Amino acid sequence: MKKFSIGYRTIKTAVGTPIAIWIAQLLELENYVSAGIITVLCIQITKKRSLQSAWARFLACSIAMVFSSIFFEVFGYQPISIGLLLLIFIPTTVMAKAKEGIVTSTVIILHIYSANAFSIGLIVNELLLIVIGIGVALLMNVYMPSFENKLKAYRVEIEEKFSKMFCEIINFLLNGDSDWDGKEITETAKLLEDAKTLALRNVENQVLRHEDLYYHYFKMREKQFEIIERVLPTVASISTNVEQAKIIAQFIEELRLHIHPGNTANKFLRKLHALSRQFQEMPLPRSREEFETRAALLHFLNEMERYLVIKSQYKGFPHDKHKH
């Protein structure tokens, strides 16, 4: 059973809805409860979505009032008129990219239909309902909880998973076997997906600026993770103990200790290239098994070069620029 919880959106809805209805009642508007309905529909999980929803509903309701004045006055206040109106109104709203407002504007159409007469007073009443409902929703969404701590926690946890996977790679290189169950692979994939989703929500809460540093960070780690997944079978297939495996294991251990947001990739790329030159100067393989092992290790080094290139292209966080 899912744990009972009350989120920020629920609290905002519970506070905003009665406020919108109360304001509409104070102004003695007809159908005042509709202001509360509009508030419920306009409160979204991010500021950006809230603004988009508010604009879509306002635009759709404006179109609905224009169409209502035409269809009801021409075809009369009959049920068939509503059907004809919706037949034209819905595609028009979709074309105007305001389909979110179809439900809200249908309520406005039914208000005008129920009044059985079109008047300036009725239009003013409906416009005030829309403005109150949307206005209260936007006011409720001025405050959004910060995701900074959660995003940092995701970052740290993902880095720890990377470190654990590198430990297992080192174990494979040195010992040729492992009792690792591989759970970090599925856990890391899930963490990256959840972290990216939260990072996007964080971006959508920045109305005037688009700080997607965390999203870029998690995308960078996702690309690196794909490489780790790809090289694991290669490393696991190494059975012959060769000197190059020990050297690479030392390199991976140093790399593991420098998994952080700061960009140290260029330093490790230089070390990796130096390793490649060192291996080229070493004696040729003496057996088929050793040849296959060294070929697998070379493939692994090539993949690790791609891993480091991805990190070298990452700009990083401003407060991490000092790290080398």
N, C-alpha and C positions, 0 to 999 in steps of 0.2 A: 504494500500500500504506500502511495506517495505521501511524503511528510507534509502536514498542513503548514502553510506559510503565507505571510502577507507581504507582498512586494511593494515597491515604491509606486508602481503604476496603479495598483489596487487602492493604496492610500489616497493618491491624487484623485482617482475616480470617485472615491467615497466622499472626499472633501469638496471637490469641484462641482459635482452634480447638484447637491442641494443648494450650493451658492448660486448657480446659474438659475435654478428654479425660483429661488428666493428673490433674486433681482428682477426676474420676469414678472413675478407676482407683485412686487412693489410698483412696477410700471403698469400694472393692471392689463397685461397683455392677454389676448385670447390664446388658448392652447399653450399656456406658459410651461407645461411640463416638457414640451418639445425642446426647450432650451437645455434642459438636463440631458435629453437624449443626444443632442448634438455635442455636448461636452463629453459624454461617454465615448462617442465615436471618434472625437478628435484627439483624445489623450493617447499618445503613442509612446513607444519605449525609448525614442531618441528625439532630440530637438528638431533635427532635419526632417524626420518622418512626420512629426507633429505639424511643422510648417507646411509640408507638402499636402498633408491630409486637410489642413484648414483651408488652404487655397483651393483644393479640388472641390471641397464641399461648398465653399462660397460661390465658386464659378458655376457648379452644377445647379445650385439653388437659384442663382440669377437666371440661368437659361430656363429653368423650370417655370419661373414666374412669367417670363416672356412667352413661352409656349402655352402656358395655361390661359393667359389673357387672350391669345389668338384662338385656340381650339375650343375653349368653353363658350366664348362669345360667338364663334362661328357655328359650331355644331351643337351648342346647348349644353346644359349641365345634366348630361346623361351618362350612364356607365360606359356606353360605346365610345364616348368622347375621351374617356380616360385611356381606353385601349388604343385608340388612334394616336393619342398624344404620346403614350409610351413607345409606340411603334417607331416614331420619329425621334423622340427625345433621347432614348437610350443610345442608339448609334451616334447621335450628335455629341452626346456627353463623352462617349468613348473616343471619338475623333478629337475632341478637345482635351484629351488626356486628363479627364476629371471623373473617371468611372468610380472612384472611391466615394463620390458624392451622390451616386444614384439612389441609394437607400434614403439618405437624408432628404434629398430633393423630392422623392416620392411622397414623403410625409407632407412637405410643403404643398405639393399638388393636391393632395387629399384635403388639406386645410381649405384651399381655395375652392375646391369642389363642394365641400360641406357648407361653405358660406353662401353658395348658390348665387353669388353676385360678385362682380369684380369692381374693386374700388381702391382709391389711393390709400385710404385708412388701412385696408387689408394688407396692401403691399408693405406699408410702413411697419405694421405689426409683424409680418413675416421676416422682414429685414432685421428688425430688432431682435427677434428670436435667434436668428442666425448669428448676428454680431455678438450677442450675449453668450451664446453657447460656445462659439469659436474663441471669443476673447477670454473667457474663464479657462478654457482648456489650455490656451497658450500661456496664460498666467501660471497655471499649475505646472507647466512644463519648463518654466524658467529655470527651476532647480533640477539638476540631474546628478545622481551620485557619481563620484569619481571612481573610475576603474583602475586607477594608477597602481594601487597596491595589488590588485588581482593580477594585472598584467605583469608586474614585477615577479609575483609568485609563480606564474606560468613560465616566465623566462628562466628563473632559477631552477625550477623542476625539470624543464626540458634540457637545460645544460647538465644537470645531474644524470639524466637518462643517457645523454651522449657520453658522459664520462664512464658510466657503467658499461656501455656497449664497447667503448674503446678498451676497457679493462679486459673484456672477454676476447677481443681481437688479439690483444697482447698475449693472453693465455693460450690462444690457438697457435700463435706464432712461436711461442717458447716451448709449449708442451705437446702440441699436435692434437689435443683433445680437450673436452670440457663437458661438465655436467650442467651447463647453462640451459635453462628452459626457454629462453628467448622472450619472456613476458615483456621486457622493456620495449620490444619492437612494436607490439600492439598498443602498449601504454603510451609510447611516444607519438604514434600516429593519432591517437585520440586527443592527446594533449595539444598537439599542433592544430588540429581542426577546431577544438574549443577555443584556443588562444586566438586564432585568426578571426573567429566569429566575434569574440569580445572586442578585439582590436578594431574591427569594422564599426561596431556600435560606438566605440569611443570616438572614432572619426566623425560619425554622424551627429555627435553631440557638440562638435566644434562648428558652429554655424558660420562664423566669419573667417575661420582659418581651418586648414586641413592638415593636422599633424598626424600623419600615418606612420610615424617612426616604428611603433611596435608592430604594425602590420607588415612593414617591409622586413623587420627583423625576423618575424615568424615565417614569412615566405622564404627568406634566406635559409633558415634552419630546415625548412621543409625540403628544399632542394638538396641540402647537404644530407639530410636523412635518407633521401632516395638513393644517394650514392652509397651510404653505409649499408642499406638493405641490399644493394647490388653486389657489394664486395664480400659480404658475410659468407655466401656459399663458396666463393673462391678461397677465402682464408681457411674455411673449415675443411677444404679438400686437401690442404697441405699436410703431408704425412712425414716427409723426409726432413730431418733436422739439418739445416745449413747455416753457415755463418751469417748470410745476408738476412735471414729471418730474425736473428738476435739484434742486428743493427737496426732493422726496421722497427722492431719492438721497442727499442730505446727511443727512437724517433716518435713513435705513437704515444709513448708514456709522457714525453715532454709536451707533445701536442695536447694530450688529455689534461695536463695541468694548466693549460692556457685557454680553456674553453670559457670565454666571457664575452660581453658585448664589445669590448675594445677590439680594434683590428690589428692583430699580430700576424696576419696571413702572409704578408710579403716576406717577413723574416723567415717563416717556415718554408715558404716556396724556395728561398735561396738555399736553405739547408737540404731540402728535398733534391734540388738540382745537383747539389754537391754529392749527395748520396748516389745519385744516378751515375755521375762521373766516376765515383769510387768503385761502383759495381762493374763498370765497363773495363776497369783496369785489373780486376781480379781474374784469377785463372779460370779457364773454361770448365764447364761441368764435366765430371768424370763418369757419369752414368746417366741412363735415360731418366731415372727417378729424380736425380738432382737437376737435370735439365728442365723437367716438367715443373718441379718446385720453384726453380728460379724464374721460369716463365710466368708462373702464377704470381710470384712476388712482384715481378715487373709490372704485370697487369694491375696489381693492387696499388703500386706506387703511382701509376698513371691515373687511376681513379682518385687517389688522395690528392694529386695535383689539381684535378677538377674541383675537388672538395675545397681546397684552399683558394682557388681562383674565384669561386663563388663568394667566399668571405672577403677576399681582397676588393671585390666590386661593391661591397656593402659600405654605405656611408657612415653608419653608426649613430649613436646618440651624442648630442652636443657635449654632455657632461662626461662622456667616455673618450673624448678626443685625446686626452692626455696619456691614455694607456698605450703602451708600445709592446 
